[in-house]
Structure formats: structure tokens, C-alpha cells
Amino acid sequence: MLKLALLGSSGLLALLASVSIQAATTACRLPDFPQEVQCGSVQRPLNPEQPDGKKIAIHFAVIPSQDRNKLQDAVFLLAGGPGQSAIDVAGWGQSMLGRLNRRRDLVFVDQRGTGRSAPLHCPALEHSEQMLSEEQMDAATTACLKDLQALPYGDLRYFSTSIAVQDLEAVRQQQGYGKINLVGVSYGTRVGLEYLRQFPQSVRRLVLDSVVPPDMRLPAADAQTALNDLFADCEQHTQCRAAYPDLAQHWKKLLASLPQQISVVHPRTGRLMHLQMTRDMLYGLVHKTLYSAVSVSALPYALTQAEQGNYAPLVSLSGATSLPGPGDIVYGMHFSVWCGEAFARPGDLPGDDEFEKMMADMYQRTCRQWPHATIPPGFFTIPVSASPVLLLSGGIDPVTPTRHGAAVAKALGAQAHHVVIQNAGHGLLGQGCVRDVVYRFLNAKEDRLANQVDTRCVRQIPRPLAWMPPSAALPPDAAPPARQKGAQP
């Protein structure tokens, strides 16, 4: 009792808050962490308008700060997708935000429909050994919808971004945090914007990496632009032009050759796959490859090989046959969110862009039958922010182009600062010194200092050079390396 008296009223409140937080979580293990972390859950109504009705558990993990002078403005990572589990990507999040963990908790909340929070898995779509045709995808989607609706929490009208941020606020309150910092990546930026709209008083700082505005309709709006830029860049570089001449024309010839029956060795299992390659399937493979500047560098080779009938490089690059892993999409939640927020609204879909047509056709087939939430009109607006916001955009991002970041920054007002890396793709937290910029932005003691963070270290990095097989990379007059004595042929 004497010790408590000596603490004073503020110290006592801090101690009681700490005890409350510890009681709300238990020690647990995550796959990517050698040490124990803290895990917890909060019970939330499936339907927010029926607070005493059916409940679901929203799960979260906390990597606690061990500093004696720990700060109460925790950092929440908002995962992408929609459909990623934040807990499953906590290892990546800790590697990006680890310096902030010295004095702040890092918090990873599985959004409803993902991870451990009432998950809406579609196994046939998420774990397929094969590349599915349009008919197979439609059949798998229909079957998944039936299975999901049989779940105790299978009313899919209550899986939306607007409802999910209310769950996020409930976690903040349960854990006793003050104003929090949010770092949203891709779709997570939409979550961050909606949280800011509904709970501005709870936001200290906000980082939006690869910005998805609330009114964005299709996740392929700039794919054709990104592909055209690749063709133009190849023409401007002597080595690429020599290895892959007239790349844009070869792309047109490849498209004109479809549909056709092809055989591809599965890059993981080694089994031979026989399938009909269609234009939509080709656009889908290329779209996945365009996300990363590194994978884009190998796209000229993959497209040239595909024109010759060898689709294996493109299939491998796209990750279409990869094993399930952290960061994979939970498709039941993905469709519930996207069908409500993009495809339930009237509007023109799409233009003349083939990537957009492919994406729109896929979603429209699914969304015609998929139940979805009623989205409040305010969701599609962006509030002027009283809190500092740092926005990050990649100049060759096929999904969230720089114009999205610029438009959102303008709407957010004077507290928003937009940083562009011209030759970067989707997701910038791991690029160069961006991690350090984010750290200094979130760690600054005053908003004034956060808004003055120096971003000049974020250099305009060049696009990676086009990849070539080793034999093609040798100069024409170069001799092969001499074989060492005794070496076997």
C-alpha cells in the first residue's frame, strides 16, 4: 500500500491500466517469433445494430514494448487484400516497424472475416493445385458461398470496412490505449481512412502505403499503363531492346494466338498441367506479375517465352501455383467487402482497358450472387484530417497509382504529405530508407515535427534492368569461362 501511495495519482492510474491490459491478453506463440507475444480477443456483435445479438470474436496479437517508459500511442498495422490476416503478417510488420516497438506496442488485429476472426475461407480458390478456368472458378465460388452461409456467422452482410473499423476501435478501448498510430498497406489504407472518418479523436498519426481510395472501383485501373511503360522502357535501353525487340508487337501476337491448349510443368509439384490459355487468364497472370518492380524486370523474358509456347516462366513469376502462405487472401471476406463497396454502386464499369474488363467480368459474375453490406454514403468521402498523414505511392504501381495518393492527400488537407518513388511498384515500406522516414514521422514528439520530416533520402531509384538468361547476357564476342583442370563437362 505504501508503494502505491508513493506513486501518486497519475502513476497509480498508469499501473492499473497496465494490469488491465495484461489481464485482457495471454501469452502466445506466433510462427515467425522466437519469443512469446500477447494474444487476446474482443467479443463483437455480428450485426452492430443488434448489440445483444449473435457475437463473433475479433482476435489480435500484441508485441509489447519492454521499455520502462513505454508510450501509450500503440502502432496498429492494417493488412491488405481485402482478405489478409494481420496476425499472419506480423513477422513482416515487426521487421518494418521494429524500431517503433522499443517504446510502443505493435498491434495486429485480424479483421472480421480473416485469420482467426470469424474467417470466411474458400479453400477451393485459396489452395488449388491447378490454375482454374473461368468455369471452375465460378463453380468453386458458388460452392463456397453455400458453405459460408451455413456457418454460425454466415450472414455475409456484416463483413465490411465500415463495420470492421468499429471492431478496431473496440480493441483500442479494451487495451486502454490513447490515440493510436495506424500503418495501412494497400487495402489497409482504405481501412485507415474509414477509421479516421469514424474515429478522428482516436488517431494520432496515419501512414498510407499504396493508397486505395474509398471510391476506387477496380484493382486493375492502371495495369495497362504499367505494361505500356515497361514496353517503352525496354525500347529505351539498348540491352533490353536487343534481347527483346518490338516487345509490344510480340505482346499483341501473343494475345492474338489465344485461346489455345497449352501444357505447363507445375513449378512446384513437377506435374504436367494441361489447360486452355485464354486472354483473360493471360491478363490475370501478367496483372499479378506487375505488382513488383523486381518481377516486372523478368516479364519481357516471360512474355517472349510464352509467345513461343513456353508459359512456365510466366506462371512461376505470377505466383499462381505457389503454396498458401502468410499474406494470402481469404476470398470469402474479399468478395464480401469488394462486392459491397465497389460493385453494388451504380456507375460505368469498365472502359476500354482489357485488364479492367477482365477484372470487372470476374467480380460481376461473383457479385451478382454474393450478399453484401449496405454501405453508408459517408464511407465514400474523405475527411479533412486534424492528424498528420504520410502517403506513399509507387510510380509504376498497376493497382494504386500515384494519382490516387495525390487525390487523397488533397482531400485530407494541409496535414497530409505525399511521397512518390517513381520507379517503385506496389508497397513501399521496404524500399530504401522509407522505413526510416516512417519511423521518424511516427516517432516525432510533435505534429509540427512530424510534418517536417525530411524525405529527401527517398531517392528516385531506377527501374530494375530487364532480366536475361545467362547466355543472352554475354556480349557476342565473349568466350565462355575456361573450365578448371579436372572439371567434369
C-alpha positions as CSV (number, residue, x, y, z in Angstrom):
1,M,0.0,0.0,0.0
2,L,2.9,2.4,0.8
3,K,4.3,1.8,-2.7
4,L,1.0,2.7,-4.3
5,A,0.7,5.8,-2.3
6,L,4.2,7.0,-3.3
7,L,3.3,6.5,-7.0
8,G,0.8,9.4,-6.9
9,S,-2.5,9.5,-8.7
10,S,-1.1,9.5,-12.2
11,G,1.3,6.7,-11.5
12,L,-1.5,4.7,-9.9
13,L,-3.7,5.1,-13.0
14,A,-0.9,4.0,-15.3
15,L,-0.2,0.9,-13.2
16,L,-3.9,0.0,-13.1
17,A,-4.1,0.4,-16.8
18,S,-1.1,-1.8,-17.3
19,V,-2.7,-4.5,-15.1
20,S,-5.9,-4.3,-17.0
21,I,-4.1,-4.7,-20.3
22,Q,-2.2,-7.8,-19.0
23,A,-5.5,-9.3,-17.8
24,A,-7.0,-8.9,-21.3
25,T,-4.3,-10.8,-23.1
26,T,-2.4,-14.1,-22.6
27,A,1.0,-15.2,-23.6
28,C,1.0,-16.9,-27.0
29,R,3.3,-18.0,-29.9
30,L,3.3,-16.8,-33.5
31,P,5.1,-18.8,-36.2
32,D,7.7,-16.0,-37.0
33,F,8.6,-15.1,-33.5
34,P,11.1,-16.9,-31.2
35,Q,9.7,-15.1,-28.2
36,E,6.2,-15.1,-26.7
37,V,3.9,-12.3,-27.6
38,Q,0.5,-11.4,-26.2
39,C,-2.8,-12.5,-27.8
40,G,-6.4,-11.5,-27.0
41,S,-9.9,-11.2,-28.4
42,V,-12.9,-8.9,-28.0
43,Q,-16.5,-10.1,-28.4
44,R,-18.3,-8.1,-31.0
45,P,-21.9,-8.2,-32.4
46,L,-22.1,-9.7,-35.8
47,N,-24.7,-7.1,-36.6
48,P,-23.7,-3.7,-35.0
49,E,-27.4,-2.7,-34.8
50,Q,-28.1,-5.7,-32.6
51,P,-25.5,-5.3,-29.8
52,D,-27.1,-8.1,-27.8
53,G,-27.4,-10.4,-30.7
54,K,-25.0,-13.0,-32.2
55,K,-21.4,-12.4,-31.3
56,I,-18.1,-13.1,-33.1
57,A,-14.6,-13.0,-31.6
58,I,-12.2,-10.4,-33.0
59,H,-8.6,-11.7,-32.4
60,F,-5.5,-9.7,-32.1
61,A,-1.8,-10.0,-31.2
62,V,0.4,-7.5,-29.4
63,I,4.1,-7.3,-29.5
64,P,4.6,-5.4,-26.2
65,S,7.2,-2.8,-25.7
66,Q,9.6,-3.7,-23.0
67,D,10.7,-0.1,-22.3
68,R,10.2,1.2,-18.8
69,N,8.9,4.5,-20.2
70,K,6.5,2.8,-22.6
71,L,4.3,5.2,-24.6
72,Q,0.5,4.6,-24.9
73,D,0.2,5.5,-28.6
74,A,0.5,2.0,-30.0
75,V,1.1,1.2,-33.6
76,F,-1.6,-0.8,-35.4
77,L,-0.8,-2.5,-38.7
78,L,-3.7,-2.6,-41.1
79,A,-3.3,-5.5,-43.5
80,G,-4.1,-5.5,-47.3
81,G,-6.3,-7.6,-49.6
82,P,-9.0,-7.2,-48.7
83,G,-8.6,-10.6,-47.1
84,Q,-5.2,-10.7,-45.4
85,S,-4.8,-11.7,-41.8
86,A,-2.8,-9.0,-39.9
87,I,-1.6,-11.6,-37.4
88,D,-0.2,-13.8,-40.1
89,V,1.9,-10.9,-41.5
90,A,3.0,-9.8,-38.0
91,G,6.6,-11.0,-38.7
92,W,6.8,-8.8,-41.8
93,G,5.2,-5.9,-39.8
94,Q,7.7,-6.3,-37.0
95,S,10.6,-6.2,-39.5
96,M,9.2,-2.9,-41.0
97,L,8.2,-1.2,-37.7
98,G,10.5,-2.8,-35.2
99,R,12.3,0.4,-34.2
100,L,8.9,1.8,-33.0
101,N,8.5,-1.3,-30.8
102,R,11.2,0.0,-28.5
103,R,8.7,2.3,-26.8
104,R,5.3,1.4,-28.3
105,D,3.3,-1.8,-28.6
106,L,2.8,-3.2,-32.1
107,V,-0.8,-4.4,-32.5
108,F,-2.1,-6.7,-35.3
109,V,-5.9,-7.2,-35.4
110,D,-7.4,-9.9,-37.6
111,Q,-10.2,-8.0,-39.4
112,R,-13.6,-9.8,-39.3
113,G,-13.6,-12.5,-42.0
114,T,-9.9,-13.1,-41.9
115,G,-7.4,-15.1,-39.8
116,R,-8.8,-16.1,-36.5
117,S,-11.7,-13.6,-36.6
118,A,-14.8,-15.5,-38.0
119,P,-12.8,-16.5,-41.1
120,L,-14.6,-16.8,-44.5
121,H,-12.3,-19.2,-46.3
122,C,-12.9,-20.5,-49.8
123,P,-10.4,-23.5,-49.8
124,A,-11.0,-24.4,-53.5
125,L,-10.0,-20.9,-54.5
126,E,-7.2,-20.4,-52.0
127,H,-5.4,-23.8,-52.1
128,S,-5.9,-25.0,-55.6
129,E,-3.1,-27.1,-57.1
130,Q,-4.2,-26.1,-60.6
131,M,-4.8,-22.9,-62.4
132,L,-8.6,-22.7,-62.5
133,S,-10.6,-21.9,-65.7
134,E,-13.4,-19.3,-65.6
135,E,-16.0,-22.1,-65.3
136,Q,-14.0,-23.8,-62.5
137,M,-13.7,-20.5,-60.6
138,D,-17.4,-19.8,-60.9
139,A,-18.3,-23.3,-59.7
140,A,-15.9,-23.0,-56.7
141,T,-17.2,-19.6,-55.8
142,T,-20.8,-20.8,-55.8
143,A,-20.0,-23.8,-53.7
144,C,-18.0,-21.6,-51.3
145,L,-20.9,-19.2,-50.9
146,K,-23.2,-22.1,-49.9
147,D,-20.7,-23.4,-47.3
148,L,-20.1,-19.9,-45.8
149,Q,-23.8,-19.2,-45.4
150,A,-24.1,-22.4,-43.4
151,L,-21.6,-21.1,-40.8
152,P,-22.9,-19.7,-37.4
153,Y,-21.7,-16.3,-38.5
154,G,-22.5,-16.8,-42.2
155,D,-24.6,-13.7,-42.7
156,L,-22.2,-12.0,-45.1
157,R,-24.0,-8.6,-45.0
158,Y,-21.9,-7.8,-41.9
159,F,-18.4,-8.0,-43.3
160,S,-17.5,-4.5,-44.5
161,T,-14.8,-2.0,-43.9
162,S,-17.2,0.4,-42.1
163,I,-18.1,-2.3,-39.5
164,A,-14.5,-3.6,-39.2
165,V,-13.1,-0.3,-38.1
166,Q,-15.7,-0.4,-35.2
167,D,-14.1,-3.7,-34.2
168,L,-10.7,-1.9,-34.3
169,E,-11.9,0.8,-32.0
170,A,-13.2,-1.8,-29.6
171,V,-9.7,-3.3,-29.4
172,R,-8.1,0.1,-28.8
173,Q,-10.6,0.7,-26.0
174,Q,-10.2,-2.7,-24.4
175,Q,-6.4,-2.3,-24.4
176,G,-6.5,1.1,-22.8
177,Y,-4.5,2.9,-25.5
178,G,-4.8,6.6,-26.1
179,K,-4.6,8.0,-29.6
180,I,-3.1,5.4,-31.8
181,N,-0.8,5.3,-34.9
182,L,-2.1,3.4,-37.9
183,V,0.0,2.0,-40.8
184,G,-2.2,0.8,-43.6
185,V,-0.9,-1.1,-46.7
186,S,-2.9,-1.3,-49.9
187,Y,-6.5,-2.1,-48.8
188,G,-5.3,-1.3,-45.3
189,T,-5.2,2.3,-46.4
190,R,-8.9,2.2,-47.1
191,V,-9.4,0.8,-43.5
192,G,-7.2,3.6,-42.2
193,L,-9.2,6.3,-44.0
194,E,-12.5,4.9,-42.7
195,Y,-11.2,4.7,-39.2
196,L,-10.1,8.3,-39.5
197,R,-13.6,9.2,-40.7
198,Q,-15.4,7.5,-37.9
199,F,-13.0,8.0,-35.0
200,P,-10.8,11.1,-35.7
201,Q,-10.4,11.6,-32.0
202,S,-8.6,8.2,-31.7
203,V,-5.9,8.9,-34.4
204,R,-2.5,10.3,-33.6
205,R,-0.7,9.7,-36.9
206,L,-1.6,7.7,-40.1
207,V,0.6,6.2,-42.7
208,L,-1.0,5.1,-46.0
209,D,1.2,2.9,-48.2
210,S,-0.2,2.4,-51.7
211,V,-3.4,4.2,-51.4
212,V,-6.8,2.7,-52.1
213,P,-9.4,5.5,-52.0
214,P,-12.9,4.6,-50.7
215,D,-14.4,5.2,-54.2
216,M,-11.9,3.0,-56.1
217,R,-13.9,0.6,-58.3
218,L,-11.4,-1.9,-59.8
219,P,-8.0,-3.2,-58.6
220,A,-6.6,-3.1,-62.2
221,A,-7.1,0.5,-63.2
222,D,-3.5,1.2,-64.2
223,A,-2.3,-2.2,-65.2
224,Q,-2.3,-1.4,-68.9
225,T,-0.4,1.8,-68.3
226,A,2.2,-0.1,-66.3
227,L,2.6,-2.7,-69.0
228,N,2.9,0.0,-71.7
229,D,5.6,1.8,-69.6
230,L,7.5,-1.5,-69.5
231,F,7.4,-1.8,-73.3
232,A,8.6,1.9,-73.7
233,D,11.3,1.5,-71.1
234,C,12.6,-1.7,-72.9
235,E,12.8,0.3,-76.2
236,Q,14.9,3.0,-74.5
237,H,17.6,0.6,-73.1
238,T,20.0,-0.9,-75.7
239,Q,20.5,-4.3,-74.0
240,C,16.7,-4.9,-73.4
241,R,15.8,-3.7,-77.0
242,A,18.5,-6.1,-78.4
243,A,17.2,-9.1,-76.4
244,Y,13.5,-8.4,-76.8
245,P,12.9,-6.3,-79.9
246,D,9.4,-4.9,-80.6
247,L,8.2,-6.3,-77.3
248,A,4.8,-4.5,-77.7
249,Q,4.2,-6.2,-81.0
250,H,5.1,-9.6,-79.6
251,W,2.5,-9.0,-76.8
252,K,-0.1,-8.3,-79.5
253,K,0.8,-11.5,-81.3
254,L,0.6,-13.5,-78.1
255,L,-2.9,-12.2,-77.4
256,A,-4.0,-12.9,-81.0
257,S,-2.9,-16.5,-80.6
258,L,-5.4,-17.2,-77.8
259,P,-7.3,-19.2,-76.8
260,Q,-5.1,-22.3,-77.2
261,Q,-4.4,-25.5,-75.4
262,I,-1.1,-25.5,-73.5
263,S,0.9,-27.8,-71.3
264,V,2.9,-26.4,-68.4
265,V,5.1,-28.2,-65.9
266,H,3.8,-27.2,-62.5
267,P,6.8,-25.2,-61.0
268,R,6.2,-26.7,-57.5
269,T,5.0,-30.2,-58.0
270,G,6.7,-31.0,-61.3
271,R,3.5,-32.5,-62.7
272,L,2.3,-31.6,-66.2
273,M,-0.7,-29.3,-66.3
274,H,-2.9,-29.2,-69.4
275,L,-5.2,-26.2,-69.7
276,Q,-6.7,-23.8,-72.2
277,M,-4.9,-20.5,-72.0
278,T,-7.4,-17.7,-72.6
279,R,-6.9,-13.9,-72.9
280,D,-8.4,-13.4,-69.5
281,M,-6.1,-15.9,-67.9
282,L,-3.1,-14.3,-69.6
283,Y,-4.2,-10.9,-68.4
284,G,-4.6,-12.3,-64.9
285,L,-1.1,-13.8,-64.9
286,V,0.5,-10.6,-66.1
287,H,-1.5,-8.5,-63.7
288,K,-0.1,-10.4,-60.7
289,T,3.4,-10.0,-62.1
290,L,3.1,-6.2,-62.5
291,Y,2.9,-5.7,-58.7
292,S,6.6,-5.8,-58.1
293,A,9.3,-3.9,-59.9
294,V,11.6,-6.9,-59.5
295,S,9.2,-9.4,-61.1
296,V,8.4,-6.9,-63.8
297,S,12.1,-7.0,-64.8
298,A,11.7,-10.6,-65.8
299,L,8.4,-10.0,-67.7
300,P,10.0,-9.4,-71.1
301,Y,11.6,-12.8,-71.0
302,A,8.4,-14.5,-69.7
303,L,6.3,-12.9,-72.4
304,T,8.8,-13.8,-75.2
305,Q,8.9,-17.4,-73.9
306,A,5.0,-17.5,-73.8
307,E,4.8,-16.5,-77.4
308,Q,7.0,-19.5,-78.2
309,G,4.6,-21.7,-76.3
310,N,6.6,-21.9,-73.0
311,Y,4.3,-20.5,-70.3
312,A,6.3,-21.8,-67.4
313,P,8.3,-18.6,-66.7
314,L,5.1,-16.5,-66.6
315,V,3.3,-19.0,-64.4
316,S,6.2,-19.0,-61.9
317,L,6.6,-15.2,-61.9
318,S,2.9,-14.7,-61.2
319,G,2.8,-16.9,-58.2
320,A,-0.4,-18.6,-59.5
321,T,0.7,-22.0,-58.3
322,S,2.6,-21.0,-55.1
323,L,1.9,-22.7,-51.8
324,P,-0.5,-20.9,-49.4
325,G,1.4,-18.7,-47.0
326,P,1.2,-15.6,-44.8
327,G,-0.5,-12.7,-46.5
328,D,-2.7,-14.9,-48.7
329,I,-6.2,-13.7,-49.4
330,V,-9.3,-15.1,-47.6
331,Y,-11.7,-14.9,-50.6
332,G,-15.0,-15.1,-48.7
333,M,-14.1,-11.9,-46.9
334,H,-12.6,-10.4,-50.1
335,F,-15.8,-10.8,-52.1
336,S,-18.0,-9.6,-49.2
337,V,-16.0,-6.4,-49.0
338,W,-15.5,-5.7,-52.7
339,C,-19.0,-6.6,-53.8
340,G,-20.5,-4.2,-51.3
341,E,-18.0,-1.3,-51.7
342,A,-17.3,-1.4,-55.4
343,F,-19.9,-3.4,-57.3
344,A,-23.1,-2.6,-55.6
345,R,-22.9,1.1,-56.6
346,P,-24.2,2.3,-60.0
347,G,-21.5,3.5,-62.4
348,D,-19.7,2.8,-65.6
349,L,-17.7,-0.4,-65.5
350,P,-15.3,-0.6,-67.2
351,G,-13.7,1.4,-70.0
352,D,-11.7,0.0,-73.0
353,D,-8.8,-1.3,-70.8
354,E,-8.6,-5.1,-71.2
355,F,-7.2,-5.6,-67.7
356,E,-10.2,-3.7,-66.3
357,K,-12.6,-5.7,-68.5
358,M,-11.1,-9.0,-67.2
359,M,-11.3,-7.9,-63.6
360,A,-14.8,-6.4,-63.9
361,D,-16.2,-9.5,-65.6
362,M,-14.8,-11.8,-62.8
363,Y,-16.2,-9.6,-60.0
364,Q,-19.6,-9.1,-61.7
365,R,-20.1,-12.8,-62.1
366,T,-19.4,-13.3,-58.4
367,C,-21.1,-10.3,-57.0
368,R,-24.4,-11.0,-58.8
369,Q,-25.0,-13.8,-56.3
370,W,-22.9,-12.6,-53.3
371,P,-24.6,-11.0,-50.3
372,H,-23.0,-7.8,-49.2
373,A,-23.4,-5.0,-46.6
374,T,-25.3,-1.7,-47.2
375,I,-22.5,0.8,-47.3
376,P,-23.2,4.2,-45.6
377,P,-22.8,7.1,-48.1
378,G,-20.3,8.8,-45.8
379,F,-17.9,5.9,-46.5
380,F,-17.1,7.3,-49.9
381,T,-16.0,10.6,-48.6
382,I,-12.6,11.6,-47.3
383,P,-12.5,13.9,-44.2
384,V,-10.1,16.8,-43.7
385,S,-7.6,15.4,-41.2
386,A,-6.6,17.1,-38.0
387,S,-3.8,14.5,-37.6
388,P,-0.6,14.2,-39.7
389,V,-0.9,11.7,-42.6
390,L,2.0,10.3,-44.6
391,L,1.0,8.9,-48.0
392,L,3.4,6.6,-50.1
393,S,2.9,5.9,-53.8
394,G,4.9,3.9,-56.5
395,G,5.1,5.4,-60.0
396,I,4.7,2.0,-61.7
397,D,2.1,0.6,-59.4
398,P,-0.5,-1.2,-61.5
399,V,-3.2,-1.1,-58.8
400,T,-2.8,2.0,-56.6
401,P,-1.2,4.6,-58.9
402,T,0.2,8.0,-57.8
403,R,-2.9,9.8,-58.8
404,H,-4.8,8.0,-56.1
405,G,-2.3,9.2,-53.5
406,A,-2.4,12.7,-54.8
407,A,-6.2,12.9,-54.8
408,V,-6.5,11.5,-51.3
409,A,-3.7,13.8,-50.0
410,K,-5.5,16.8,-51.4
411,A,-8.8,15.8,-49.8
412,L,-7.1,15.2,-46.4
413,G,-5.8,18.8,-46.4
414,A,-2.7,20.5,-45.0
415,Q,-1.8,17.8,-42.6
416,A,-1.1,15.3,-45.5
417,H,2.3,14.7,-47.1
418,H,2.5,12.6,-50.3
419,V,5.8,10.9,-51.1
420,V,6.3,9.2,-54.6
421,I,9.0,6.8,-55.7
422,Q,8.7,7.0,-59.4
423,N,10.1,3.5,-60.3
424,A,8.6,1.6,-57.5
425,G,5.6,-0.8,-57.7
426,H,3.0,-1.8,-55.1
427,G,4.1,-1.4,-51.5
428,L,6.9,1.0,-50.5
429,L,7.6,0.3,-46.8
430,G,10.5,-2.0,-47.7
431,Q,12.0,0.4,-50.3
432,G,15.3,2.1,-49.5
433,C,15.0,4.5,-46.5
434,V,11.2,4.5,-46.4
435,R,11.2,2.6,-43.2
436,D,13.4,5.2,-41.6
437,V,11.1,8.0,-42.9
438,V,8.0,6.3,-41.4
439,Y,9.8,5.8,-38.1
440,R,10.8,9.4,-37.8
441,F,7.3,10.5,-38.9
442,L,5.6,8.4,-36.2
443,N,8.2,8.9,-33.5
444,A,8.3,12.7,-33.7
445,K,7.1,14.2,-30.5
446,E,5.0,17.0,-32.0
447,D,2.8,17.1,-35.1
448,R,4.8,20.1,-36.3
449,L,8.0,18.0,-36.3
450,A,6.2,15.0,-38.0
451,N,5.1,17.3,-40.9
452,Q,8.7,18.5,-41.3
453,V,10.3,15.0,-41.6
454,D,13.0,15.0,-44.2
455,T,12.0,12.7,-47.1
456,R,14.9,13.5,-49.4
457,C,16.6,10.2,-48.7
458,V,13.8,8.5,-50.7
459,R,15.7,8.7,-53.9
460,Q,14.1,8.1,-57.3
461,I,15.5,4.7,-57.7
462,P,15.9,3.4,-61.3
463,R,13.7,0.6,-62.7
464,P,15.5,-2.8,-62.4
465,L,17.2,-3.8,-65.6
466,A,15.4,-6.4,-67.8
467,W,16.4,-9.9,-66.8
468,M,18.0,-12.2,-69.4
469,P,19.1,-15.8,-69.4
470,P,22.9,-16.0,-68.7
471,S,23.7,-16.9,-72.3
472,A,21.9,-13.9,-73.7
473,A,23.6,-11.6,-71.2
474,L,27.1,-12.4,-72.6
475,P,28.5,-10.0,-75.1
476,P,28.5,-11.5,-78.7
477,D,32.3,-11.8,-78.7
478,A,32.7,-13.1,-75.2
479,A,34.1,-16.6,-74.8
480,P,32.7,-19.0,-72.2
481,P,34.7,-19.2,-69.0
482,A,37.6,-21.6,-69.1
483,R,37.0,-24.9,-67.4
484,Q,39.2,-25.7,-64.5
485,K,41.5,-28.6,-64.8
486,G,39.8,-31.8,-63.9
487,A,36.3,-30.4,-64.1
488,Q,33.7,-32.6,-65.5
489,P,31.7,-31.5,-68.6
